[in-house]
Amino acid sequence: MYAIVEIAGQQFKVEQDQQIFVHRLEAEEGSKIDFDKVLLMDDAGKINVGAPVIKGAKVTAKVLEHLKGDKVIVFKKKRRKGYKVRNGHRQYLTKLEILKIDSKAPAAKKVAPKKEANPVAKKAQAKKPTAKKPAAKKAQAKKATAKKATAKKAE
C-alpha cells in the first residue's frame, strides 16, 4: 500500500515504515503529525484518486530529527567580464518516518444545518423583484432638468 501525499508544498510517494526528508516542519522531535492532503492511494492494485484530495484519508508520520542537507555550491560567472560569484547553501530538513496510512479516518462531527420553519416564505422572498425603477426615474429627471437648463442658457 502506498499513497501520494502533499507535505510542505511538495508531493511525496510514501509507504508504511519509510523514512523521507522534507522541508523543515514546525514540530518537535519525536512528535506525531497527520497529513490530510492525500492525493492518491493504492491498496493492492485498487487505486483511489482524489478530486483534488481523498476525503477522510490521512497519513501519520513521526518526526525523527531536524537536520541540514548537503552543501550545494552556487557558482555564477559571466565570461570575459571578470565576474565570478561563489555561494554555498544548506537546506534545513526534517526527517520523517511514515507510521501508517489510513484510507478512511473517523470523520469529524458535523453540525446539521438548521431547517427553515416555512420553506414557502423563503421562496416568496427570493422571487420578489428589486426596486430599480425609482432610481432610473430619478436619473431621467436629472437629465431632463439638465437639458432644460442648457436650452435656457443657449437662448
N, CA, C and O atoms as a GROMACS GRO file, in nm:
protein
  620
    1MET      N    1   0.085  -0.118   0.000
    1MET     CA    2   0.000   0.000   0.000
    1MET      C    3   0.089   0.124   0.000
    1MET      O    4   0.183   0.134   0.079
    2TYR      N    5   0.058   0.218  -0.090
    2TYR     CA    6   0.130   0.343  -0.093
    2TYR      C    7   0.031   0.456  -0.115
    2TYR      O    8  -0.084   0.435  -0.152
    3ALA      N    9   0.078   0.578  -0.090
    3ALA     CA   10  -0.005   0.697  -0.108
    3ALA      C   11   0.081   0.810  -0.159
    3ALA      O   12   0.202   0.814  -0.134
    4ILE      N   13   0.020   0.902  -0.230
    4ILE     CA   14   0.087   1.025  -0.272
    4ILE      C   15   0.029   1.137  -0.186
    4ILE      O   16  -0.091   1.163  -0.190
    5VAL      N   17   0.117   1.202  -0.110
    5VAL     CA   18   0.076   1.299  -0.009
    5VAL      C   19   0.146   1.432  -0.037
    5VAL      O   20   0.260   1.435  -0.083
    6GLU      N   21   0.076   1.541  -0.008
    6GLU     CA   22   0.137   1.674  -0.019
    6GLU      C   23   0.184   1.715   0.120
    6GLU      O   24   0.105   1.730   0.212
    7ILE      N   25   0.316   1.732   0.132
    7ILE     CA   26   0.378   1.771   0.258
    7ILE      C   27   0.464   1.894   0.232
    7ILE      O   28   0.555   1.890   0.149
    8ALA      N   29   0.436   2.002   0.301
    8ALA     CA   30   0.513   2.127   0.291
    8ALA      C   31   0.524   2.175   0.147
    8ALA      O   32   0.630   2.221   0.105
    9GLY      N   33   0.415   2.165   0.071
    9GLY     CA   34   0.414   2.216  -0.065
    9GLY      C   35   0.473   2.124  -0.169
    9GLY      O   36   0.479   2.160  -0.286
   10GLN      N   37   0.517   2.005  -0.130
   10GLN     CA   38   0.573   1.909  -0.225
   10GLN      C   39   0.496   1.779  -0.216
   10GLN      O   40   0.438   1.748  -0.112
   11GLN      N   41   0.496   1.702  -0.324
   11GLN     CA   42   0.426   1.574  -0.328
   11GLN      C   43   0.526   1.461  -0.312
   11GLN      O   44   0.630   1.459  -0.377
   12PHE      N   45   0.491   1.365  -0.224
   12PHE     CA   46   0.578   1.252  -0.196
   12PHE      C   47   0.499   1.123  -0.210
   12PHE      O   48   0.382   1.116  -0.170
   13LYS      N   49   0.563   1.019  -0.266
   13LYS     CA   50   0.507   0.885  -0.268
   13LYS      C   51   0.559   0.815  -0.143
   13LYS      O   52   0.680   0.794  -0.129
   14VAL      N   53   0.468   0.778  -0.053
   14VAL     CA   54   0.509   0.722   0.076
   14VAL      C   55   0.448   0.585   0.097
   14VAL      O   56   0.339   0.555   0.048
   15GLU      N   57   0.522   0.502   0.171
   15GLU     CA   58   0.477   0.370   0.213
   15GLU      C   59   0.499   0.360   0.363
   15GLU      O   60   0.571   0.440   0.422
   16GLN      N   61   0.436   0.262   0.424
   16GLN     CA   62   0.450   0.244   0.568
   16GLN      C   63   0.594   0.206   0.602
   16GLN      O   64   0.658   0.132   0.528
   17ASP      N   65   0.645   0.258   0.712
   17ASP     CA   66   0.781   0.236   0.764
   17ASP      C   67   0.890   0.298   0.676
   17ASP      O   68   1.007   0.263   0.691
   18GLN      N   69   0.855   0.387   0.586
   18GLN     CA   70   0.952   0.455   0.501
   18GLN      C   71   1.000   0.581   0.572
   18GLN      O   72   0.925   0.644   0.646
   19GLN      N   73   1.126   0.618   0.549
   19GLN     CA   74   1.181   0.740   0.603
   19GLN      C   75   1.206   0.837   0.488
   19GLN      O   76   1.265   0.801   0.387
   20ILE      N   77   1.159   0.962   0.505
   20ILE     CA   78   1.175   1.062   0.400
   20ILE      C   79   1.227   1.191   0.460
   20ILE      O   80   1.213   1.216   0.580
   21PHE      N   81   1.287   1.273   0.374
   21PHE     CA   82   1.335   1.406   0.414
   21PHE      C   83   1.244   1.509   0.346
   21PHE      O   84   1.223   1.505   0.225
   22VAL      N   85   1.190   1.601   0.426
   22VAL     CA   86   1.104   1.708   0.374
   22VAL      C   87   1.159   1.842   0.422
   22VAL      O   88   1.247   1.846   0.509
   23HIS      N   89   1.107   1.950   0.365
   23HIS     CA   90   1.148   2.082   0.414
   23HIS      C   91   1.112   2.094   0.562
   23HIS      O   92   1.018   2.029   0.608
   24ARG      N   93   1.184   2.177   0.634
   24ARG     CA   94   1.170   2.191   0.778
   24ARG      C   95   1.026   2.215   0.818
   24ARG      O   96   0.960   2.305   0.765
   25LEU      N   97   0.975   2.134   0.912
   25LEU     CA   98   0.840   2.146   0.965
   25LEU      C   99   0.846   2.202   1.106
   25LEU      O  100   0.943   2.181   1.178
   26GLU      N  101   0.742   2.272   1.146
   26GLU     CA  102   0.732   2.329   1.280
   26GLU      C  103   0.676   2.222   1.375
   26GLU      O  104   0.558   2.226   1.410
   27ALA      N  105   0.758   2.129   1.415
   27ALA     CA  106   0.715   2.023   1.505
   27ALA      C  107   0.835   1.978   1.589
   27ALA      O  108   0.949   1.987   1.545
   28GLU      N  109   0.807   1.930   1.709
   28GLU     CA  110   0.912   1.882   1.798
   28GLU      C  111   0.961   1.744   1.752
   28GLU      O  112   0.886   1.668   1.692
   29GLU      N  113   1.086   1.715   1.782
   29GLU     CA  114   1.139   1.582   1.752
   29GLU      C  115   1.066   1.480   1.838
   29GLU      O  116   1.048   1.500   1.958
   30GLY      N  117   1.025   1.369   1.776
   30GLY     CA  118   0.954   1.265   1.848
   30GLY      C  119   0.803   1.280   1.843
   30GLY      O  120   0.732   1.188   1.885
   31SER      N  121   0.751   1.393   1.794
   31SER     CA  122   0.606   1.413   1.789
   31SER      C  123   0.549   1.348   1.662
   31SER      O  124   0.621   1.320   1.566
   32LYS      N  125   0.417   1.326   1.665
   32LYS     CA  126   0.348   1.267   1.551
   32LYS      C  127   0.270   1.376   1.477
   32LYS      O  128   0.216   1.468   1.538
   33ILE      N  129   0.267   1.365   1.344
   33ILE     CA  130   0.199   1.462   1.260
   33ILE      C  131   0.105   1.386   1.166
   33ILE      O  132   0.140   1.279   1.116
   34ASP      N  133  -0.016   1.442   1.144
   34ASP     CA  134  -0.111   1.386   1.048
   34ASP      C  135  -0.115   1.476   0.925
   34ASP      O  136  -0.122   1.598   0.936
   35PHE      N  137  -0.110   1.413   0.808
   35PHE     CA  138  -0.121   1.486   0.681
   35PHE      C  139  -0.251   1.446   0.615
   35PHE      O  140  -0.275   1.328   0.588
   36ASP      N  141  -0.338   1.547   0.589
   36ASP     CA  142  -0.470   1.521   0.534
   36ASP      C  143  -0.476   1.534   0.382
   36ASP      O  144  -0.572   1.490   0.320
   37LYS      N  145  -0.376   1.594   0.322
   37LYS     CA  146  -0.379   1.615   0.177
   37LYS      C  147  -0.327   1.491   0.105
   37LYS      O  148  -0.216   1.491   0.051
   38VAL      N  149  -0.409   1.385   0.105
   38VAL     CA  150  -0.375   1.261   0.036
   38VAL      C  151  -0.436   1.270  -0.104
   38VAL      O  152  -0.558   1.279  -0.119
   39LEU      N  153  -0.351   1.268  -0.206
   39LEU     CA  154  -0.395   1.288  -0.343
   39LEU      C  155  -0.431   1.157  -0.412
   39LEU      O  156  -0.519   1.155  -0.498
   40LEU      N  157  -0.363   1.048  -0.377
   40LEU     CA  158  -0.385   0.919  -0.442
   40LEU      C  159  -0.348   0.809  -0.344
   40LEU      O  160  -0.255   0.823  -0.265
   41MET      N  161  -0.423   0.698  -0.350
   41MET     CA  162  -0.392   0.582  -0.267
   41MET      C  163  -0.400   0.456  -0.352
   41MET      O  164  -0.486   0.445  -0.439
   42ASP      N  165  -0.310   0.362  -0.327
   42ASP     CA  166  -0.311   0.233  -0.395
   42ASP      C  167  -0.308   0.126  -0.289
   42ASP      O  168  -0.213   0.116  -0.211
   43ASP      N  169  -0.414   0.044  -0.285
   43ASP     CA  170  -0.423  -0.064  -0.187
   43ASP      C  171  -0.435  -0.196  -0.263
   43ASP      O  172  -0.544  -0.237  -0.300
   44ALA      N  173  -0.322  -0.262  -0.285
   44ALA     CA  174  -0.316  -0.390  -0.355
   44ALA      C  175  -0.381  -0.383  -0.493
   44ALA      O  176  -0.462  -0.469  -0.528
   45GLY      N  177  -0.348  -0.282  -0.570
   45GLY     CA  178  -0.400  -0.269  -0.705
   45GLY      C  179  -0.528  -0.187  -0.714
   45GLY      O  180  -0.567  -0.149  -0.824
   46LYS      N  181  -0.593  -0.160  -0.603
   46LYS     CA  182  -0.714  -0.079  -0.603
   46LYS      C  183  -0.673   0.066  -0.585
   46LYS      O  184  -0.630   0.106  -0.477
   47ILE      N  185  -0.685   0.145  -0.692
   47ILE     CA  186  -0.638   0.283  -0.690
   47ILE      C  187  -0.755   0.376  -0.662
   47ILE      O  188  -0.862   0.364  -0.721
   48ASN      N  189  -0.732   0.469  -0.570
   48ASN     CA  190  -0.832   0.570  -0.533
   48ASN      C  191  -0.769   0.706  -0.557
   48ASN      O  192  -0.670   0.742  -0.493
   49VAL      N  193  -0.827   0.783  -0.652
   49VAL     CA  194  -0.773   0.914  -0.687
   49VAL      C  195  -0.865   1.020  -0.630
   49VAL      O  196  -0.987   1.012  -0.646
   50GLY      N  197  -0.809   1.119  -0.564
   50GLY     CA  198  -0.887   1.226  -0.506
   50GLY      C  199  -0.916   1.335  -0.607
   50GLY      O  200  -0.852   1.345  -0.712
   51ALA      N  201  -1.016   1.417  -0.573
   51ALA     CA  202  -1.052   1.528  -0.660
   51ALA      C  203  -1.070   1.653  -0.577
   51ALA      O  204  -1.185   1.684  -0.548
   52PRO      N  205  -0.972   1.727  -0.538
   52PRO     CA  206  -0.828   1.705  -0.552
   52PRO      C  207  -0.769   1.616  -0.443
   52PRO      O  208  -0.661   1.561  -0.462
   53VAL      N  209  -0.838   1.601  -0.328
   53VAL     CA  210  -0.787   1.515  -0.221
   53VAL      C  211  -0.891   1.409  -0.188
   53VAL      O  212  -1.009   1.424  -0.220
   54ILE      N  213  -0.845   1.302  -0.124
   54ILE     CA  214  -0.935   1.195  -0.080
   54ILE      C  215  -0.988   1.233   0.056
   54ILE      O  216  -0.912   1.254   0.150
   55LYS      N  217  -1.121   1.242   0.067
   55LYS     CA  218  -1.182   1.282   0.193
   55LYS      C  219  -1.171   1.168   0.294
   55LYS      O  220  -1.198   1.053   0.262
   56GLY      N  221  -1.130   1.202   0.414
   56GLY     CA  222  -1.122   1.105   0.522
   56GLY      C  223  -0.990   1.030   0.527
   56GLY      O  224  -0.965   0.958   0.624
   57ALA      N  225  -0.906   1.043   0.427
   57ALA     CA  226  -0.778   0.973   0.426
   57ALA      C  227  -0.671   1.058   0.493
   57ALA      O  228  -0.672   1.181   0.483
   58LYS      N  229  -0.580   0.991   0.562
   58LYS     CA  230  -0.470   1.065   0.625
   58LYS      C  231  -0.348   0.976   0.638
   58LYS      O  232  -0.358   0.853   0.639
   59VAL      N  233  -0.234   1.040   0.648
   59VAL     CA  234  -0.107   0.971   0.667
   59VAL      C  235  -0.047   1.022   0.797
   59VAL      O  236  -0.037   1.142   0.819
   60THR      N  237  -0.008   0.929   0.883
   60THR     CA  238   0.051   0.964   1.012
   60THR      C  239   0.201   0.940   1.005
   60THR      O  240   0.246   0.835   0.962
   61ALA      N  241   0.277   1.041   1.049
   61ALA     CA  242   0.423   1.031   1.046
   61ALA      C  243   0.480   1.076   1.179
   61ALA      O  244   0.416   1.150   1.254
   62LYS      N  245   0.602   1.031   1.208
   62LYS     CA  246   0.673   1.068   1.330
   62LYS      C  247   0.797   1.147   1.291
   62LYS      O  248   0.870   1.108   1.200
   63VAL      N  249   0.821   1.258   1.361
   63VAL     CA  250   0.939   1.340   1.334
   63VAL      C  251   1.059   1.274   1.403
   63VAL      O  252   1.061   1.262   1.526
   64LEU      N  253   1.157   1.232   1.325
   64LEU     CA  254   1.275   1.167   1.382
   64LEU      C  255   1.380   1.269   1.422
   64LEU      O  256   1.433   1.263   1.533
   65GLU      N  257   1.411   1.365   1.332
   65GLU     CA  258   1.511   1.466   1.366
   65GLU      C  259   1.503   1.584   1.269
   65GLU      O  260   1.446   1.574   1.160
   66HIS      N  261   1.561   1.694   1.310
   66HIS     CA  262   1.579   1.811   1.226
   66HIS      C  263   1.727   1.820   1.192
   66HIS      O  264   1.812   1.804   1.280
   67LEU      N  265   1.759   1.844   1.065
   67LEU     CA  266   1.899   1.848   1.024
   67LEU      C  267   1.915   1.940   0.905
   67LEU      O  268   1.818   1.997   0.854
   68LYS      N  269   2.039   1.955   0.861
   68LYS     CA  270   2.070   2.034   0.743
   68LYS      C  271   2.115   1.940   0.632
   68LYS      O  272   2.182   1.840   0.657
   69GLY      N  273   2.077   1.974   0.509
   69GLY     CA  274   2.114   1.892   0.394
   69GLY      C  275   2.259   1.916   0.354
   69GLY      O  276   2.331   1.993   0.417
   70ASP      N  277   2.300   1.848   0.247
   70ASP     CA  278   2.436   1.864   0.195
   70ASP      C  279   2.454   2.004   0.138
   70ASP      O  280   2.358   2.068   0.095
   71LYS      N  281   2.579   2.051   0.139
   71LYS     CA  282   2.608   2.183   0.086
   71LYS      C  283   2.599   2.181  -0.066
   71LYS      O  284   2.651   2.090  -0.132
   72VAL      N  285   2.533   2.282  -0.119
   72VAL     CA  286   2.521   2.300  -0.263
   72VAL      C  287   2.597   2.427  -0.299
   72VAL      O  288   2.570   2.532  -0.242
   73ILE      N  289   2.690   2.418  -0.392
   73ILE     CA  290   2.769   2.533  -0.435
   73ILE      C  291   2.695   2.603  -0.550
   73ILE      O  292   2.659   2.540  -0.650
   74VAL      N  293   2.674   2.732  -0.534
   74VAL     CA  294   2.611   2.814  -0.637
   74VAL      C  295   2.721   2.902  -0.696
   74VAL      O  296   2.772   2.990  -0.628
   75PHE      N  297   2.756   2.877  -0.821
   75PHE     CA  298   2.865   2.950  -0.885
   75PHE      C  299   2.810   3.023  -1.006
   75PHE      O  300   2.750   2.963  -1.095
   76LYS      N  301   2.832   3.154  -1.009
   76LYS     CA  302   2.785   3.237  -1.120
   76LYS      C  303   2.907   3.298  -1.188
   76LYS      O  304   3.003   3.339  -1.122
   77LYS      N  305   2.903   3.303  -1.322
   77LYS     CA  306   3.016   3.358  -1.396
   77LYS      C  307   2.966   3.417  -1.527
   77LYS      O  308   2.878   3.361  -1.593
   78LYS      N  309   3.024   3.531  -1.564
   78LYS     CA  310   2.999   3.588  -1.695
   78LYS      C  311   3.133   3.593  -1.767
   78LYS      O  312   3.227   3.658  -1.721
   79ARG      N  313   3.141   3.525  -1.877
   79ARG     CA  314   3.269   3.512  -1.944
   79ARG      C  315   3.317   3.646  -2.000
   79ARG      O  316   3.238   3.730  -2.042
   80ARG      N  317   3.448   3.662  -1.998
   80ARG     CA  318   3.518   3.780  -2.050
   80ARG      C  319   3.485   3.908  -1.975
   80ARG      O  320   3.519   4.016  -2.023
   81LYS      N  321   3.419   3.901  -1.861
   81LYS     CA  322   3.383   4.021  -1.787
   81LYS      C  323   3.452   4.027  -1.650
   81LYS      O  324   3.445   4.129  -1.582
   82GLY      N  325   3.516   3.920  -1.611
   82GLY     CA  326   3.581   3.917  -1.480
   82GLY      C  327   3.483   3.904  -1.365
   82GLY      O  328   3.514   3.940  -1.252
   83TYR      N  329   3.363   3.852  -1.394
   83TYR     CA  330   3.259   3.840  -1.293
   83TYR      C  331   3.248   3.695  -1.248
   83TYR      O  332   3.214   3.607  -1.327
   84LYS      N  333   3.277   3.671  -1.120
   84LYS     CA  334   3.262   3.538  -1.060
   84LYS      C  335   3.206   3.555  -0.920
   84LYS      O  336   3.255   3.637  -0.843
   85VAL      N  337   3.103   3.477  -0.888
   85VAL     CA  338   3.044   3.477  -0.753
   85VAL      C  339   3.026   3.332  -0.711
   85VAL      O  340   2.973   3.250  -0.786
   86ARG      N  341   3.071   3.302  -0.591
   86ARG     CA  342   3.060   3.165  -0.540
   86ARG      C  343   2.990   3.170  -0.405
   86ARG      O  344   3.038   3.234  -0.311
   87ASN      N  345   2.876   3.102  -0.395
   87ASN     CA  346   2.800   3.094  -0.270
   87ASN      C  347   2.768   2.950  -0.240
   87ASN      O  348   2.766   2.864  -0.329
   88GLY      N  349   2.744   2.923  -0.113
   88GLY     CA  350   2.702   2.790  -0.072
   88GLY      C  351   2.567   2.798  -0.004
   88GLY      O  352   2.525   2.903   0.043
   89HIS      N  353   2.499   2.683  -0.001
   89HIS     CA  354   2.367   2.679   0.061
   89HIS      C  355   2.344   2.540   0.121
   89HIS      O  356   2.379   2.439   0.061
   90ARG      N  357   2.285   2.538   0.242
   90ARG     CA  358   2.245   2.412   0.305
   90ARG      C  359   2.099   2.424   0.346
   90ARG      O  360   2.062   2.510   0.425
   91GLN      N  361   2.016   2.336   0.291
   91GLN     CA  362   1.872   2.340   0.316
   91GLN      C  363   1.842   2.280   0.453
   91GLN      O  364   1.901   2.179   0.492
   92TYR      N  365   1.750   2.343   0.527
   92TYR     CA  366   1.702   2.288   0.653
   92TYR      C  367   1.598   2.180   0.624
   92TYR      O  368   1.502   2.206   0.552
   93LEU      N  369   1.616   2.061   0.680
   93LEU     CA  370   1.530   1.947   0.652
   93LEU      C  371   1.474   1.885   0.780
   93LEU      O  372   1.526   1.907   0.889
   94THR      N  373   1.369   1.808   0.763
   94THR     CA  374   1.311   1.728   0.871
   94THR      C  375   1.303   1.585   0.822
   94THR      O  376   1.257   1.559   0.711
   95LYS      N  377   1.348   1.492   0.904
   95LYS     CA  378   1.342   1.351   0.869
   95LYS      C  379   1.216   1.292   0.931
   95LYS      O  380   1.196   1.300   1.053
   96LEU      N  381   1.131   1.232   0.847
   96LEU     CA  382   1.005   1.174   0.892
   96LEU      C  383   1.005   1.024   0.871
   96LEU      O  384   1.068   0.973   0.778
   97GLU      N  385   0.934   0.953   0.958
   97GLU     CA  386   0.908   0.810   0.938
   97GLU      C  387   0.757   0.794   0.927
   97GLU      O  388   0.683   0.839   1.014
   98ILE      N  389   0.712   0.729   0.820
   98ILE     CA  390   0.570   0.709   0.797
   98ILE      C  391   0.524   0.593   0.884
   98ILE      O  392   0.571   0.480   0.869
   99LEU      N  393   0.431   0.621   0.976
   99LEU     CA  394   0.382   0.518   1.067
   99LEU      C  395   0.266   0.439   1.008
   99LEU      O  396   0.267   0.316   1.010
  100LYS      N  397   0.165   0.510   0.956
  100LYS     CA  398   0.052   0.438   0.897
  100LYS      C  399  -0.020   0.525   0.795
  100LYS      O  400  -0.011   0.648   0.797
  101ILE      N  401  -0.092   0.457   0.707
  101ILE     CA  402  -0.171   0.521   0.603
  101ILE      C  403  -0.315   0.476   0.624
  101ILE      O  404  -0.345   0.358   0.611
  102ASP      N  405  -0.403   0.570   0.655
  102ASP     CA  406  -0.545   0.539   0.676
  102ASP      C  407  -0.624   0.582   0.554
  102ASP      O  408  -0.615   0.696   0.510
  103SER      N  409  -0.703   0.488   0.501
  103SER     CA  410  -0.786   0.524   0.386
  103SER      C  411  -0.912   0.598   0.430
  103SER      O  412  -0.956   0.690   0.361
  104LYS      N  413  -0.969   0.561   0.542
  104LYS     CA  414  -1.089   0.629   0.593
  104LYS      C  415  -1.068   0.659   0.740
  104LYS      O  416  -1.083   0.572   0.825
  105ALA      N  417  -1.033   0.782   0.769
  105ALA     CA  418  -1.017   0.826   0.907
  105ALA      C  419  -1.154   0.857   0.964
  105ALA      O  420  -1.246   0.888   0.887
  106PRO      N  421  -1.173   0.850   1.095
  106PRO     CA  422  -1.302   0.885   1.152
  106PRO      C  423  -1.337   1.030   1.119
  106PRO      O  424  -1.257   1.121   1.142
  107ALA      N  425  -1.456   1.048   1.066
  107ALA     CA  426  -1.498   1.182   1.022
  107ALA      C  427  -1.526   1.271   1.142
  107ALA      O  428  -1.575   1.225   1.245
  108ALA      N  429  -1.495   1.398   1.127
  108ALA     CA  430  -1.522   1.495   1.233
  108ALA      C  431  -1.673   1.516   1.243
  108ALA      O  432  -1.744   1.502   1.144
  109LYS      N  433  -1.720   1.548   1.362
  109LYS     CA  434  -1.863   1.568   1.381
  109LYS      C  435  -1.907   1.694   1.307
  109LYS      O  436  -1.848   1.801   1.322
  110LYS      N  437  -2.012   1.678   1.226
  110LYS     CA  438  -2.064   1.791   1.150
  110LYS      C  439  -2.194   1.837   1.213
  110LYS      O  440  -2.275   1.755   1.255
  111VAL      N  441  -2.213   1.965   1.220
  111VAL     CA  442  -2.336   2.022   1.273
  111VAL      C  443  -2.438   2.025   1.162
  111VAL      O  444  -2.411   2.074   1.052
  112ALA      N  445  -2.558   1.972   1.191
  112ALA     CA  446  -2.664   1.969   1.091
  112ALA      C  447  -2.714   2.111   1.066
  112ALA      O  448  -2.730   2.188   1.160
  113PRO      N  449  -2.740   2.147   0.940
  113PRO     CA  450  -2.790   2.281   0.912
  113PRO      C  451  -2.930   2.298   0.969
  113PRO      O  452  -3.009   2.203   0.970
  114LYS      N  453  -2.961   2.419   1.015
  114LYS     CA  454  -3.092   2.447   1.072
  114LYS      C  455  -3.196   2.453   0.961
  114LYS      O  456  -3.172   2.512   0.855
  115LYS      N  457  -3.311   2.392   0.986
  115LYS     CA  458  -3.418   2.391   0.888
  115LYS      C  459  -3.504   2.515   0.904
  115LYS      O  460  -3.526   2.563   1.016
  116GLU      N  461  -3.552   2.566   0.792
  116GLU     CA  462  -3.640   2.683   0.794
  116GLU      C  463  -3.779   2.640   0.840
  116GLU      O  464  -3.824   2.530   0.808
  117ALA      N  465  -3.846   2.726   0.916
  117ALA     CA  466  -3.980   2.695   0.965
  117ALA      C  467  -4.081   2.692   0.851
  117ALA      O  468  -4.170   2.607   0.850
  118ASN      N  469  -4.068   2.783   0.755
  118ASN     CA  470  -4.164   2.790   0.647
  118ASN      C  471  -4.087   2.801   0.515
  118ASN      O  472  -4.044   2.910   0.478
  119PRO      N  473  -4.068   2.691   0.442
  119PRO     CA  474  -3.992   2.698   0.317
  119PRO      C  475  -4.062   2.777   0.208
  119PRO      O  476  -3.996   2.828   0.118
  120VAL      N  477  -4.197   2.788   0.213
  120VAL     CA  478  -4.272   2.864   0.112
  120VAL      C  479  -4.238   3.013   0.123
  120VAL      O  480  -4.225   3.081   0.021
  121ALA      N  481  -4.225   3.062   0.246
  121ALA     CA  482  -4.192   3.204   0.266
  121ALA      C  483  -4.053   3.235   0.211
  121ALA      O  484  -4.030   3.345   0.160
  122LYS      N  485  -3.962   3.141   0.221
  122LYS     CA  486  -3.827   3.162   0.170
  122LYS      C  487  -3.830   3.176   0.018
  122LYS      O  488  -3.759   3.260  -0.038
  123LYS      N  489  -3.912   3.094  -0.049
  123LYS     CA  490  -3.922   3.102  -0.195
  123LYS      C  491  -3.985   3.233  -0.237
  123LYS      O  492  -3.944   3.292  -0.337
  124ALA      N  493  -4.084   3.280  -0.161
  124ALA     CA  494  -4.152   3.405  -0.195
  124ALA      C  495  -4.055   3.522  -0.184
  124ALA      O  496  -4.061   3.615  -0.264
  125GLN      N  497  -3.966   3.519  -0.084
  125GLN     CA  498  -3.869   3.626  -0.068
  125GLN      C  499  -3.769   3.627  -0.183
  125GLN      O  500  -3.724   3.733  -0.226
  126ALA      N  501  -3.733   3.510  -0.231
  126ALA     CA  502  -3.635   3.501  -0.338
  126ALA      C  503  -3.692   3.552  -0.469
  126ALA      O  504  -3.616   3.602  -0.553
  127LYS      N  505  -3.826   3.542  -0.491
  127LYS     CA  506  -3.887   3.581  -0.616
  127LYS      C  507  -3.921   3.729  -0.624
  127LYS      O  508  -3.953   3.777  -0.733
  128LYS      N  509  -3.917   3.803  -0.513
  128LYS     CA  510  -3.952   3.944  -0.514
  128LYS      C  511  -3.852   4.022  -0.599
  128LYS      O  512  -3.731   4.009  -0.581
  129PRO      N  513  -3.904   4.105  -0.695
  129PRO     CA  514  -3.811   4.184  -0.776
  129PRO      C  515  -3.754   4.300  -0.694
  129PRO      O  516  -3.817   4.348  -0.600
  130THR      N  517  -3.637   4.342  -0.731
  130THR     CA  518  -3.573   4.453  -0.661
  130THR      C  519  -3.626   4.585  -0.716
  130THR      O  520  -3.670   4.592  -0.831
  131ALA      N  521  -3.622   4.686  -0.636
  131ALA     CA  522  -3.676   4.817  -0.674
  131ALA      C  523  -3.570   4.898  -0.748
  131ALA      O  524  -3.497   4.977  -0.687
  132LYS      N  525  -3.562   4.878  -0.878
  132LYS     CA  526  -3.464   4.951  -0.958
  132LYS      C  527  -3.530   5.068  -1.032
  132LYS      O  528  -3.460   5.160  -1.074
  133LYS      N  529  -3.662   5.066  -1.050
  133LYS     CA  530  -3.729   5.168  -1.129
  133LYS      C  531  -3.722   5.308  -1.069
  133LYS      O  532  -3.701   5.402  -1.145
  134PRO      N  533  -3.738   5.328  -0.937
  134PRO     CA  534  -3.729   5.465  -0.885
  134PRO      C  535  -3.593   5.529  -0.911
  134PRO      O  536  -3.586   5.649  -0.938
  135ALA      N  537  -3.488   5.453  -0.904
  135ALA     CA  538  -3.355   5.508  -0.930
  135ALA      C  539  -3.343   5.550  -1.076
  135ALA      O  540  -3.282   5.652  -1.107
  136ALA      N  541  -3.402   5.472  -1.166
  136ALA     CA  542  -3.397   5.505  -1.308
  136ALA      C  543  -3.478   5.631  -1.336
  136ALA      O  544  -3.437   5.714  -1.417
  137LYS      N  545  -3.593   5.647  -1.268
  137LYS     CA  546  -3.676   5.767  -1.288
  137LYS      C  547  -3.602   5.891  -1.242
  137LYS      O  548  -3.611   5.996  -1.306
  138LYS      N  549  -3.530   5.881  -1.130
  138LYS     CA  550  -3.455   5.995  -1.079
  138LYS      C  551  -3.347   6.036  -1.178
  138LYS      O  552  -3.323   6.155  -1.199
  139ALA      N  553  -3.281   5.938  -1.239
  139ALA     CA  554  -3.175   5.968  -1.335
  139ALA      C  555  -3.233   6.037  -1.458
  139ALA      O  556  -3.172   6.130  -1.511
  140GLN      N  557  -3.352   5.992  -1.504
  140GLN     CA  558  -3.415   6.054  -1.620
  140GLN      C  559  -3.458   6.197  -1.588
  140GLN      O  560  -3.447   6.286  -1.672
  141ALA      N  561  -3.508   6.219  -1.464
  141ALA     CA  562  -3.550   6.353  -1.424
  141ALA      C  563  -3.430   6.449  -1.422
  141ALA      O  564  -3.443   6.564  -1.462
  142LYS      N  565  -3.315   6.401  -1.375
  142LYS     CA  566  -3.195   6.485  -1.371
  142LYS      C  567  -3.150   6.522  -1.512
  142LYS      O  568  -3.108   6.635  -1.536
  143LYS      N  569  -3.160   6.426  -1.606
  143LYS     CA  570  -3.121   6.453  -1.744
  143LYS      C  571  -3.213   6.557  -1.807
  143LYS      O  572  -3.169   6.645  -1.880
  144ALA      N  573  -3.344   6.546  -1.777
  144ALA     CA  574  -3.441   6.639  -1.835
  144ALA      C  575  -3.416   6.781  -1.783
  144ALA      O  576  -3.420   6.877  -1.861
  145THR      N  577  -3.390   6.796  -1.654
  145THR     CA  578  -3.363   6.930  -1.599
  145THR      C  579  -3.234   6.986  -1.654
  145THR      O  580  -3.222   7.106  -1.675
  146ALA      N  581  -3.137   6.901  -1.678
  146ALA     CA  582  -3.010   6.946  -1.734
  146ALA      C  583  -3.030   6.996  -1.876
  146ALA      O  584  -2.968   7.094  -1.917
  147LYS      N  585  -3.116   6.928  -1.953
  147LYS     CA  586  -3.142   6.971  -2.091
  147LYS      C  587  -3.213   7.104  -2.093
  147LYS      O  588  -3.182   7.191  -2.175
  148LYS      N  589  -3.310   7.122  -2.001
  148LYS     CA  590  -3.384   7.248  -1.995
  148LYS      C  591  -3.291   7.363  -1.958
  148LYS      O  592  -3.302   7.473  -2.013
  149ALA      N  593  -3.200   7.337  -1.865
  149ALA     CA  594  -3.108   7.442  -1.822
  149ALA      C  595  -3.014   7.482  -1.936
  149ALA      O  596  -2.985   7.600  -1.953
  150THR      N  597  -2.966   7.388  -2.013
  150THR     CA  598  -2.877   7.422  -2.125
  150THR      C  599  -2.952   7.491  -2.236
  150THR      O  600  -2.895   7.574  -2.306
  151ALA      N  601  -3.083   7.457  -2.254
  151ALA     CA  602  -3.165   7.524  -2.356
  151ALA      C  603  -3.187   7.670  -2.319
  151ALA      O  604  -3.182   7.757  -2.406
  152LYS      N  605  -3.211   7.699  -2.190
  152LYS     CA  606  -3.232   7.837  -2.146
  152LYS      C  607  -3.104   7.918  -2.161
  152LYS      O  608  -3.109   8.035  -2.199
  153LYS      N  609  -2.989   7.858  -2.131
  153LYS     CA  610  -2.862   7.929  -2.144
  153LYS      C  611  -2.831   7.963  -2.288
  153LYS      O  612  -2.770   8.066  -2.317
  154ALA      N  613  -2.874   7.876  -2.379
  154ALA     CA  614  -2.845   7.898  -2.522
  154ALA      C  615  -2.927   8.014  -2.577
  154ALA      O  616  -2.884   8.081  -2.672
  155GLU      N  617  -3.046   8.041  -2.520
  155GLU     CA  618  -3.132   8.148  -2.571
  155GLU      C  619  -3.085   8.282  -2.532
  155GLU      O  620  -3.147   8.382  -2.568
   0.00000   0.00000   0.00000
